[in-house]
Each structure stands twice: as C-alpha cells, then as structure tokens.
Amino acid sequence: MALTSQQRSWCVLEFHKTNSVVTVQRAFKIKFNVDPPTNKSILKLHRNFIERGCICDQRKGRSSRPSVSEQVVDRVRESLLHSPKKSTRRASRELKVPQSTASKILRKNLRLHPYKLQLVQKLHPEDKETRRAFCGNLQTLMENDDDLLAKIIFSDEATFHLSGMVNRYNVRIWGSENLHATL
C-alpha cells in the first residue's frame, strides 16, 4: 500500500508524539479508515525523517524514469484516432517516444487492443459454377489416376505482392473492441 504524503507526515508526527507504533496504527485506522502501515514502515518513516529531514519516499534501486504525462497520452490517443492501423513503431517515431512507452500507453492507459485484419476472398455469382466445374474435373482426374492426391501439395504460406497489397500478418487495428475488419 502506498501512503500519501499527508499520511506519511501524519505517521511521523504521531510517532514522534507517542513513541508507540501500536498507538500510531490504531489512530491511523480511525483517522483514514484504511489499513495502517506496518511497524517496519512507521519506524522507517521516522528514521528517514530524523536522518534526512524529509518524509519523501526515497527508495533505493528505484528507476528514475519519469511517469508518462497526460500530454503524451493525449498525443498517442490523437495519433491513433486519425489512423487506427498505425503500428506502435510508427507512432513512436512520429511522437518521439520509445516504442515500449507507446505500447504501454495503448494497452494500459487507453485500454486498446491490437486486432488482426482478416483476409477474405470476394465471391462473384459466376464463381459458384467455376468451382463446381473444378470439382468435376478433379474427380475425373482422380478416377484416371489413383495416386493423384499424393502428387498435389496444399500450402497455407503467406503471399507477398510487389503491387503493395497488404500483408495481413503485419497489420493490426487498435480498438477497444474487435471491428471484424476484412480485406
């Protein structure tokens, strides 16, 4: 439990007056209506106040990285509102923030999720007849050659296009719910 600066200063003053951890804990519970800090925490706050002269929370080994400001969160939000298909790499380059920060903002602060783009084949009315003809031809070929299916290779490999078509494996749409976007 993280104490506010008001609670920390109150604990130090009460301990200085009473010199009793139990008394401080009981009074803390009544005053703030939350679970009191542990014996160790109260003693540490008092010791830090005596040694350093402050009640600030100075932990050893704590990284000095600043927290993300609301301005950065708003900039990321605006950037993704304009183009929800934008990658975290591109957003981080444009906004001049680390990619990990952009990703954390999207997931934790904005509570957005990356959804995959679904690739579907558009069917035309004449496709039904073409598919039926293909099945008939395949059955005829299978009757003439018993080993035909062993010679056919089916694959689900990705297709890469020089024309600039979307590679669906790299595209994510950021949103609070799945839009079931298709291409």
N, C-alpha and C positions, 0 to 999 in steps of 0.2 A: 504494500500500500504506500503510495507516495503522499507525503504530507505537504500541505500548502505552506507558504512562508508564514502565514498567520498562525497556523497550528504549531509549526516548529518554534517560533518565538514564544508562544504561549507555554509550550512544554518546558523550554529553558527557564522562563521566569518562574513558573510554578515549582520546578525542581530546586531552583535557587532559593525560593522562599521556604519550602517544606523539607528539602533534602531527603525526600522519600519517593521512590519510584511508584510504589503501590498507590499512594495518595494522588500522584500525578495521573496515573492511569484511570483511577475512579473518577476524578474530576473531569478528565478529558472525555470519558464516555458520556457523562452528564451534559457537558457543555456542547460538544459537537455531534452527539448522537450517532457516532460511528465507533468501530472497534479501535481501541487505543493502540499506540505504538508499543513495541516490545520493550522489555527492560533494557536490553542492549542498545536499542535505538535512542532511548531517552538519555542514557548515560553517554552515548557517543555524541549526541547533540550538545549536551552540556560541556563535555570535554573539548569539542571543536570550538565552542563559544569562548571557553577560557583560554585555549591555546591561540586561536586565530582572531578572536574578537568579532566573529560573524556567525550567523546561523545558516549561511548559504549551503546548498547541497553540493559539496565538492567531493566527488567520488574519484578514487584512483583508477586509472586504466580506462576511464570513460573517454570515448572518442569526442573530439572537439568539433565534429561536423555539425553545422547548424541545422535546425529543423527546416522543413520546407515552408516557405512563406505562402500566404494566401494569394499573393500576386502571381507566383509561379503556378499554383494550382489553377488559377483563373486563366492564365495563358495557355496551359495544356488543354483545359476544357474548351476554350475558344478554338484552338487549333484542330481538335478532334471533331468539333461541331461542324466546321467547314468541310472537312474531309474525313469521314469515319473509317475509310480504308487505309489511312496513313499508318505506316509502321512506326514502332517506337524509336527505331534508329533515325528515321527521317525527322520525326518530331523532336528528338533530342538535338539533332544538328540544327534545325531551324530555330529552336528556342534557346539553344546554347545551355542545355542542362545535361547531366550524364544520362545515359540510356536507362540505367538502373533506377534513377530517380523518376524519369518519365513513366517507366513501367509501374513503379510503386504507386505513383500518383493515380494512374489509371485504375489500378486494381483496388487500392485501399481507400484513397480519398474520394474518388469519383465512383467507385464500385462498378466499374465496367468490366466486361469480359470479351476476349477475342473469339469471334465465331468464324468458322471456316466458310468459304464460298463453295457452294455445291455446283458441280458441273453436270449439266443435263443435255440430252440430245433433243432438239426440237423435231417433232414428228409431223410430217405432212400427210394429207389424205392418200397420196399415191404410194407412200412408204409401206402401207399395210400390204398392198399387192406385191410389191418388190420383195418384202420379207417372206411372204408366202411362197413366191417363186424360188427364192434362195433355198428354203427348206425342202421344197420338192426336188430341186437339183441335187442337194446334198444327200437326200435319201436315195436317189437314183445312183449317185456315185458310190454310196456305201453298199448298195446291192451288188455292184460290179466289182468292188474292191473291199474285201473283208478287213483289211489292215489299214483302211483309210484314216480312222480316228487316231491311230498311233503315229501317223505322219503329220498330223496337224498340231501346231503349237499355239496355245492360247496364253496371252500375257496381259497383265494389268500395269505395264510400265507407263511412266509419265510420257506425255507427248510435249516436245519442245518445238515452238514455231518461230521462224525468223520474221514473220509478219508482225510480231509484237503482241500476239494473243496472250491472255493472262495465264500464268502458271498458277493454278489454283492452290498448289501446295504452299506458296509463299504469301497468299492473300488472307488477311484477317480483317473482319469488320468489327470494330469496337462498339459495344452497345450494352445496355442494361438487360436486354432480353434478346433472344435469338430471332432474327428477322426472317430466317429461312431464305436467304438471298440465293439466287441461282444465276448461272451464266449459261 
